[in-house]
Amino acid sequence: MYTLTEVEKSLIYKINEILNDFEGFEKPFKNHNGDIIIRKKLIKKKANDSSILTNIFKEMIKNDVKKNRV
């Protein structure tokens, strides 16, 4: 694994200080290409939202099939 220089450590530390004022970001890190990566935290959405939407479409399709049979 790549070892950070003192300048890189200092830079990442200062970025961390700034990110402490903001929610929703992971700690920065340096990748193998030398880029400093700051990722947003993943927020899991409730699966219930997608099932509600699925049920709405099911009802719409069911109603359309009934209309076409008449």
Beta strands, then each sheet from edge to edge (+ up, - down):
strand 1: 29-30
strand 2: 36-37
sheet 1: 1+ 2-
end
